[in-house]
Amino acid sequence: MIGPGLLIPIAFRIGPLAITQTVVVTWLLMLALVIFSWLATRRLRVTPGPLQVAVEGAVTAMDEAVRSVLPEQASQVLPFIATLWIFITAANLAGLIPGLASPTADLSTTTALAVLVFLSVHWFGIRSGGLRAYLRHYLQPSVFLFPFQIISEITRSVALAVRLFGNMMSLDMAALLILLVAGFLVPVPILMLHVIEALVQAYIFGMLALIYIAGAIQSRETTKDT
Amino acid sequence: MQYDWTTFVLEIINFLVLVWLLKHFLYRPVMGAIARRQAAVEQSIAEAQTREREARALKTQYENRLVSWEAEKQKAGAALQAELEAEHGRRVYALDAEIQTERARRQALAEHQEEERRRAAEEEAVVQGGRFVARLLARLASPEIDARLADLFIEDLQRLPEAQRQALRTALTEDSGPAIRVMSAFPLAEERQGAIRRALAELAGRDIPCAFAVDGSLLAGIQASLGSWVLSADLRDELRFFTEVAPHGSD
């Protein structure tokens, strides 16, 4: 595999398509998550075991977080937001495994996630109140703010992608540099910081996505009121 | 910093696929399990509430039964008390009647015993009196009393009722020989013997031979034997009559 760096190596090619290590790690993470989910939910019982309790606790916590922001659309938004949290957490923590690099340390991945958030915001906004009502909220409270609304939409999505990429790439780089300079076991505190940072960045990314989606849905209601 | 559009597109696809996979393998089963557990909990709560209602209903029912049983117990107790009082009254009445009967029986027995004692005392008094009189008359017996009793004998013969007179006459007719034997406590004078003989002849309607004898056991007086008849006017027979017949004759 690869170490952290600004260049993402290509794992293999499928015709003209170059499959990078980031995509391969992503596939591995997806496979691991799906297998874990299948194993954890294969024999769900009314009286749960320890694994079921942990899985149900995690899913319930995410559902309650989404439901606290969007009580009515929680069931629609939960799969997207929860997958963001799970995938970004797993992707961030993948960098701790020797020989693997965090997919979120690749700008292509974070950009893809940010684009998905950008599109999902509009998707849920339009789905909630219709296209006309959704577009109208860009003209609120004044039509002169429309360019700023567009700039805001773009910059916050770019910020999402760059924030996650920058944090994870810098952590990997810092751990590598300390390992090269100080030697074995010295980067352990940095790796512990990596764990915390991985959880925090995943939470921030997912929560911001949730807030953006909630803003789009609630802006339709604001438009209706006016 | 490298940017790869292929990676960008594949990551978008990967993420969407991952959303579908996790929704299928994680969120839906877990939420379904939670919903089933919630339903089971709600069902358990509903069953518990139903059982609680049933328990309350049973409690109310049993409390009502207890009240009913208590009332029945009170009623049965009152009936038993009344029955006991009635039975007590009946037994007291029966016992009172029995006591009255026993008291009357004892009173009758006491009266009878008193009567017996009185009669025994009377008889004893008569016997004692007879003995006393017999001793007294034995000491007082004399030829004068003997003569006086002979006179009384003659008077009694003359005053006999006609029926007895006829019966004596018939008995004297059927007998033959010297059928009259006259006994006295003291020897009789000739004139007195003659008077007796005449009185007897008058009674018989013919002359009848009389044999006179002395029997001191008579104390005083006359005893005449006419066949199966005995005519007496002596103190011994009078005292025997007094002591044996008089007490029974007083009843």
Interface residues (C-beta under 8 A of the other chain):
Chain A: L6 L7 I8 L17 A18 I19 T20 T22 V23 T26 W27 M30 L33 V34 S37 W38 A40 T41 L44 R45 V46 P48 Q52 V55 E56 V59 T60 D63 L78 P79 F80 A82 T83 I86 F87 P103 D106 L107 S108 T109 T111 A112 L113 V115 L116
Chain B: M1 Q2 Y3 D4 W5 T6 T7 F8 V9 L10 E11 I12 N14 F15 L16 V17 L18 V19 L21 L22 K23 F25 L26 Y27 P29 V30 M31 G32 A33 I34 R36 R37 A40
